[in-house]
Amino acid sequence: MNYSMTRGAGLIGLFALAGCVTQVGAADDMTAKSDPATVAAFMRDSFKEQGQAKLDRLEQSESQKICTAAAGKPVPADLKAKIEKEALAAVKYPEDGKYLGSWEKGMELAAGGRGFQFSDKAGSEVFGNCYACHQLDKAEVSYGNLGPSLYNYGKIRGNSEAMVKYTWARIWDSHAFNACNAMPRFGARNLLSNEQIKDAMAMLLDPESPVNK
């Protein structure tokens, strides 16, 4: 390839990048200035359903609307308390009274990042992607720190009835204890099944789990 062709390709790439930046800037500007209904319409028009990626993820609950409105600033204390109270009251505990599944499956669940993406076929397995935010296994050196370390979670906290129910509720809907935090509401939003949550529980609380070694 000669110099002129290389330079031409570079300029085309530069102009394309500038166009992308302009479009992103325009979208950001519209988001900053528009009312929520306009922003919601813009978002809905910008996406289409494909695979496991559905448009219902754009529908916000009342608590999410409050959190969105308070983005970048503290949530008013009365609204924070309201969100947490309602979230905790809506937690669905296991009807069979069994909270722990397989820690082995829980570790697989935590390590996998697949699920609810447009490239995932409907009905394919969904994972928790827990390592993206938490340390779990001491042997794992690649993990995120958006959330606290969960290494030795059960070893430190024990497995009393109160702790078991707290852990279940925290996974089910983390807003029950910390409104507007970034953790996915795995049960409340049907992101994980009850059996998967039980496996995650075993991963955190079973003494044989690598988390507690």
C-alpha positions in Angstrom: 0.0 0.0 0.0 1.5 3.4 -1.0 1.7 6.5 1.3 -1.3 8.3 -0.3 -3.6 5.4 0.2 -2.5 5.0 3.8 -2.9 8.7 4.5 -6.3 8.6 2.8 -7.5 5.7 5.0 -6.2 7.5 8.1 -8.2 10.6 7.2 -11.3 8.6 6.6 -10.9 6.9 10.0 -10.3 10.3 11.6 -13.5 11.7 10.1 -15.5 8.6 11.1 -14.2 9.0 14.6 -15.1 12.7 14.6 -18.6 11.8 13.4 -19.0 9.3 16.3 -17.8 11.8 18.8 -20.3 14.4 17.4 -23.2 11.9 17.6 -22.3 10.8 21.1 -22.0 14.5 22.2 -25.4 15.3 20.6 -26.9 12.3 22.5 -25.3 13.4 25.8 -26.5 17.0 25.2 -30.1 15.8 24.5 -30.0 13.6 27.6 -28.9 16.5 29.7 -31.6 18.9 28.5 -34.6 16.6 27.7 -37.4 15.6 30.0 -37.4 11.9 31.2 -40.2 10.9 28.7 -38.1 12.2 25.7 -35.0 10.4 27.0 -36.9 7.2 27.4 -38.3 7.5 23.9 -34.8 8.1 22.5 -33.5 5.1 24.3 -36.3 2.9 23.1 -35.8 4.0 19.5 -32.1 3.4 19.7 -32.4 -0.3 20.5 -34.1 -3.4 19.2 -34.8 -6.7 20.7 -32.4 -9.5 19.8 -31.6 -12.8 21.5 -31.8 -12.3 25.3 -31.6 -8.5 25.1 -35.2 -7.4 25.5 -36.7 -3.9 25.6 -38.3 -4.5 29.0 -34.9 -3.7 30.6 -35.6 -0.1 29.8 -38.7 -0.1 31.9 -37.9 1.4 35.3 -39.6 0.6 38.6 -40.6 3.5 40.9 -37.5 3.0 43.0 -35.3 3.1 39.9 -36.9 6.3 38.8 -36.0 7.8 42.2 -32.5 6.6 41.9 -32.1 8.0 38.3 -33.4 11.4 39.4 -30.9 11.4 42.3 -27.9 10.3 40.1 -24.7 12.0 41.2 -26.2 13.2 44.5 -27.4 11.6 47.8 -30.9 10.1 47.8 -33.1 12.0 50.2 -33.2 10.1 53.5 -37.0 9.6 53.4 -37.0 8.2 49.9 -34.0 6.0 50.7 -35.8 4.5 53.6 -38.9 4.0 51.5 -37.0 2.1 48.8 -35.2 -0.1 51.3 -38.4 -0.9 53.2 -40.4 -1.8 50.1 -37.5 -3.8 48.6 -37.1 -5.9 51.8 -40.8 -6.5 52.1 -40.9 -7.8 48.5 -38.1 -10.4 48.9 -39.3 -13.9 48.2 -37.6 -16.5 50.4 -37.4 -20.2 49.4 -40.7 -21.9 49.9 -39.0 -25.2 50.7 -37.0 -23.5 53.5 -33.7 -24.6 51.8 -31.3 -21.8 51.2 -28.0 -23.6 50.1 -27.5 -25.4 46.9 -24.2 -26.5 45.3 -21.1 -24.3 46.0 -19.4 -25.9 42.9 -22.2 -24.6 40.7 -22.1 -21.3 42.6 -18.4 -20.9 41.7 -19.2 -21.5 38.0 -22.1 -19.0 38.3 -19.7 -16.4 39.7 -17.0 -16.9 37.1 -19.3 -16.8 34.1 -20.1 -13.5 32.4 -22.6 -14.6 29.8 -26.3 -13.8 29.8 -28.9 -11.2 28.6 -26.7 -10.0 25.7 -28.0 -9.6 22.2 -25.7 -12.4 21.1 -27.1 -14.9 23.6 -29.8 -17.2 22.3 -33.1 -17.2 24.1 -33.1 -19.9 26.8 -29.3 -20.2 27.0 -27.7 -20.3 30.4 -27.2 -17.0 32.4 -24.4 -16.4 34.8 -23.8 -14.0 37.7 -20.5 -12.4 36.7 -19.7 -11.9 40.4 -16.0 -11.6 39.9 -16.6 -8.4 37.9 -17.2 -6.6 41.2 -16.0 -8.9 44.0 -13.1 -10.9 45.3 -14.3 -14.4 46.1 -11.6 -17.1 45.9 -8.1 -16.3 47.2 -6.7 -18.2 44.2 -8.3 -15.8 41.7 -6.1 -12.9 40.9 -8.5 -11.2 38.4 -11.5 -9.6 40.0 -13.2 -6.2 40.2 -13.4 -3.9 43.3 -16.6 -2.1 42.7 -18.1 -4.2 45.5 -16.5 -5.4 48.7 -14.3 -8.5 49.0 -16.5 -11.5 49.8 -13.5 -13.8 50.5 -14.1 -15.7 53.8 -17.7 -14.4 53.7 -19.2 -17.3 55.6 -16.1 -18.0 57.7 -16.3 -14.4 59.1 -20.1 -14.0 59.4 -21.2 -17.5 60.3 -24.4 -19.2 59.1 -27.0 -18.2 61.7 -30.6 -18.0 60.5 -30.4 -14.2 60.5 -27.2 -14.2 58.4 -28.6 -16.7 55.9 -31.8 -14.7 55.4 -29.8 -11.4 55.1 -27.6 -13.0 52.5 -30.5 -14.3 50.5 -32.3 -10.9 50.6 -29.1 -9.1 49.7 -28.7 -11.2 46.5 -32.4 -11.1 45.8 -32.6 -7.3 45.9 -29.6 -5.3 47.1 -31.7 -2.2 47.4 -33.3 -3.7 50.5 -30.2 -2.6 52.4 -28.6 0.1 50.3 -30.9 1.9 48.0 -29.6 2.8 44.6 -26.4 0.8 44.8 -25.0 -0.7 41.7 -25.4 -4.4 42.4 -27.9 -6.2 40.1 -31.2 -7.2 41.8 -30.8 -10.8 40.8 -34.1 -12.1 42.2 -36.3 -9.1 42.0 -35.5 -8.7 38.3 -35.6 -12.4 37.5 -31.9 -12.3 36.5 -31.2 -15.6 38.3 -33.5 -18.5 39.2 -34.1 -19.6 42.8 -31.8 -22.6 42.2 -29.0 -20.4 41.0 -29.4 -18.1 44.0 -29.2 -21.2 46.2 -25.9 -22.1 44.5 -24.6 -18.6 45.1 -25.6 -18.9 48.7 -23.7 -22.2 49.1 -20.7 -20.6 47.5 -20.7 -17.8 50.1 -21.7 -19.8 53.2 -20.7 -23.5 52.8 -17.5 -24.2 54.8 -16.2 -26.3 52.0 -16.5 -23.5 49.4 -13.1 -22.0 48.3 -14.6 -18.7 49.4 -14.2 -19.9 53.0 -10.8 -21.5 52.8 
